[in-house]
Amino acid sequence: MSSHAAPHTSTLPTPPFVPIPGVVNVRDIGGYSANGLRYHPRSSIRRGLIYRGGQPSGFTPEGRAAFKILGIKKVYDLRTKDEIGTEAKDSALGMLRQPIVELEDTERIHLDVFTEEDVSKHDKTRAAQKWEKMGKNTTERFIAKTTEILEHGVRLVPLFAHPAAPDPAPIYLHCTGGKDRTGTVVMLLFRLAGVSKETVAEEYALTDLALREVTPRVVEKMLKNPNLGLDEEAVRQILVAKKDYILGLCDVLEERYGGAEQYFRDYLKMSAADVQAIKSALVVDERPIFGKEEEKEDIPKGMLSLSIVKPG
């Protein structure tokens, strides 16, 4: 999906959202409950370490200044090559190619989560067929495409290992709109750290709230693209961030790979010590910053869990 410039004023709840003028859907993944059998009931994900969001080519001067305040030193870009260009123009799928933005004192690291064969975006006929299927069964489409990310997860090992580095600096993780590819990576980190599936889904669904203002413009652009041939309902289903999407992927992680820890150790070939170091770096002994007491999966009765507080 295309990431348009964010408005200068925002009604999004902060935290978790971080207002960055010109960039949509920016939020801190920290503060969520990491309760589970391995952790103290007051444990949560470290704040101020990993930020997620949309592609940053729309930075305003104010946005650049706000981004710099976060202290981010590495930007992990999950987009395909076809989504990145030296000038803004339509890619083969009808999305808007966006230029790379260089930020002072920040390293950009490109980690394309799909292979050329996976995307085949230069073949417009195949692209149109893929979009048509996406609109007809979006839950199956989401699970199928994001499962491909799991299959190529070894490409993401540098990103996964970052939290465990000595004195890790904050990082920014993005794709185009900061929804599916970014959400898949965050899901893997959350599940490894003991975040419940329901909380993973609540956090993923916040993207709908973040993109509410730009969705009409994206829908309009996609409907005008003759290569897609989709009706409005199909387009809107593609753009939505349903909890069922990410819950389905959580099920794939458990059923196909044996869960997050086994995925990191057996599929990504990370050592037990490295996996433990990542978990230890992600989880801090701090009470979650939002939520309410209710039981969640894999949490003994009486332990504190987290649900996202809905904005009023």
Residue pairs with C-beta under 8 A, 6 or more apart in sequence:
1 95
1 176
1 177
1 179
1 211
1 218
1 238
1 239
2 95
2 96
2 176
2 177
2 218
2 221
3 23
3 24
3 25
3 54
3 55
3 57
3 58
3 98
3 176
3 177
3 178
3 214
4 24
4 58
4 214
4 217
4 218
5 22
5 23
5 24
5 58
5 60
6 19
6 20
6 21
6 22
6 23
6 24
6 25
6 26
6 54
6 58
6 63
6 213
6 214
7 21
7 213
8 21
8 60
8 62
10 17
10 19
11 311
12 19
12 209
12 210
12 311
13 309
13 311
15 27
15 28
15 31
15 47
15 289
15 290
16 27
16 28
16 29
16 30
16 31
16 203
16 206
16 290
17 26
17 27
17 206
17 210
18 26
18 27
18 28
18 51
18 53
18 66
18 70
19 26
19 66
20 26
20 53
20 56
20 59
20 63
20 66
20 67
21 59
21 60
21 62
21 63
21 66
22 56
22 58
22 59
22 60
22 62
22 63
23 53
23 54
23 55
23 56
23 58
23 59
23 63
23 67
24 53
24 54
24 177
24 178
24 210
24 211
24 214
25 52
25 53
25 54
25 177
25 178
25 179
25 207
25 210
25 211
26 51
26 52
26 53
26 54
26 178
27 51
27 52
27 53
27 206
27 210
28 47
28 48
28 50
28 51
29 45
29 50
29 51
29 52
29 186
29 189
29 190
29 203
30 44
30 45
30 46
30 47
30 48
30 49
30 50
31 44
31 45
31 47
31 288
31 289
31 290
32 44
32 45
32 190
32 195
32 199
32 203
32 288
32 306
33 43
33 44
33 195
33 196
33 199
33 288
33 291
33 296
33 304
33 305
33 306
34 43
34 44
34 45
34 193
34 194
34 195
34 282
34 283
35 41
35 43
35 194
35 196
35 296
35 299
35 303
35 304
35 305
35 306
36 194
36 196
36 298
36 299
37 194
37 298
37 299
37 300
38 194
38 279
39 194
39 283
40 285
41 299
41 303
41 304
42 285
42 286
42 287
42 288
42 304
43 194
43 283
43 284
43 285
43 286
44 283
44 284
44 286
44 287
44 288
44 289
44 306
45 190
45 193
45 195
45 282
45 283
45 284
46 163
46 281
46 282
46 283
46 284
47 286
47 289
48 70
48 71
48 170
49 163
49 168
49 170
49 171
49 281
49 282
50 163
50 170
50 171
50 173
50 186
50 189
51 70
51 72
51 170
51 171
51 172
51 173
52 172
52 173
52 174
52 178
52 182
52 183
52 186
53 172
53 173
53 174
53 178
53 182
54 174
54 175
54 176
54 177
54 178
55 77
55 79
55 83
55 98
55 174
55 175
55 176
55 177
55 178
56 63
56 67
56 75
56 101
56 103
56 172
56 174
57 88
57 98
57 99
57 100
57 101
58 98
59 67
59 101
64 103
67 103
67 172
68 103
68 104
68 105
70 170
70 172
71 169
71 170
72 103
72 106
72 169
72 170
72 171
72 172
73 105
73 106
73 107
73 169
73 170
73 171
74 106
74 107
74 108
74 109
74 162
74 169
74 171
74 172
75 103
75 106
75 107
75 108
75 109
75 171
75 172
75 174
76 109
76 111
76 159
76 171
76 172
76 173
76 174
77 84
77 100
77 108
77 109
77 110
77 111
77 174
77 175
78 111
78 112
78 113
78 173
78 174
78 175
78 181
78 182
78 185
79 110
79 112
79 174
79 175
79 176
79 181
80 112
80 114
80 119
80 121
81 112
82 91
82 92
82 93
82 97
82 119
82 121
82 122
83 91
83 95
83 97
83 98
83 176
84 97
84 98
84 99
84 100
84 110
85 91
85 97
85 98
85 99
86 99
87 97
87 99
88 96
88 97
88 98
88 99
89 96
89 97
90 96
90 97
90 225
91 97
91 121
92 121
92 122
92 123
92 124
92 127
92 227
93 121
93 127
93 131
93 227
93 228
94 221
94 222
94 225
94 227
94 228
95 176
96 221
98 176
100 108
102 108
109 158
109 159
111 155
111 156
111 158
111 159
112 155
113 148
113 149
113 152
113 155
113 156
113 181
113 184
114 148
114 149
114 152
115 152
118 148
118 152
120 126
120 127
120 130
121 127
124 227
127 227
127 228
128 227
128 228
128 229
131 228
131 229
131 230
131 238
132 228
132 229
132 230
132 234
133 141
134 141
134 234
134 237
134 238
135 230
135 231
135 233
135 234
135 235
135 237
135 238
136 234
138 237
138 238
138 240
138 242
138 245
139 242
139 244
139 245
139 248
141 238
142 180
142 242
142 245
142 248
142 249
143 245
143 248
143 249
143 252
145 180
146 180
146 181
146 183
146 184
146 245
146 249
147 249
147 252
147 256
149 181
149 184
149 185
150 184
150 188
150 249
150 252
150 253
150 256
150 257
150 263
150 267
153 188
153 263
153 267
153 268
154 267
154 268
154 269
156 185
156 188
157 268
157 270
159 171
159 173
159 185
160 188
160 189
160 264
160 268
160 270
160 278
161 270
161 274
161 278
162 168
162 171
163 189
163 278
163 281
163 282
164 274
164 277
164 278
164 280
164 281
168 281
173 182
173 185
173 186
174 182
175 181
175 182
177 207
177 211
178 207
178 210
179 207
179 211
179 241
180 241
180 245
183 204
183 207
183 241
183 246
184 246
184 249
186 200
186 203
186 204
187 200
187 204
187 246
187 249
187 250
187 253
188 253
188 260
188 263
188 264
189 278
189 282
190 199
190 200
190 203
191 197
191 200
191 250
191 253
191 259
191 260
192 260
192 261
192 264
192 275
192 278
192 279
192 282
193 279
193 282
193 283
194 279
194 283
194 298
196 296
196 297
196 298
196 299
196 305
196 306
197 247
197 250
197 297
198 296
198 297
198 307
199 296
199 305
199 306
199 307
199 308
200 246
200 247
200 250
201 243
201 244
201 246
201 247
201 250
202 243
202 307
202 308
203 308
204 241
204 243
204 245
204 246
205 241
205 242
205 243
205 246
206 241
206 308
207 241
208 240
208 241
209 311
211 218
211 239
211 241
215 236
215 239
218 239
219 232
219 235
219 236
219 239
222 228
222 230
222 235
222 238
223 230
223 231
223 232
223 235
228 235
230 238
253 259
253 260
253 263
257 263
257 266
257 267
258 266
261 275
264 270
264 275
264 278
265 271
265 272
265 275
270 278
287 304
288 304
288 306
290 306
290 308
290 309
291 304
291 305
291 306
291 307
291 308
291 309
292 306
292 307
292 309
293 304
293 305
294 305
294 307
295 301
295 303
295 305
296 305
296 306
299 305
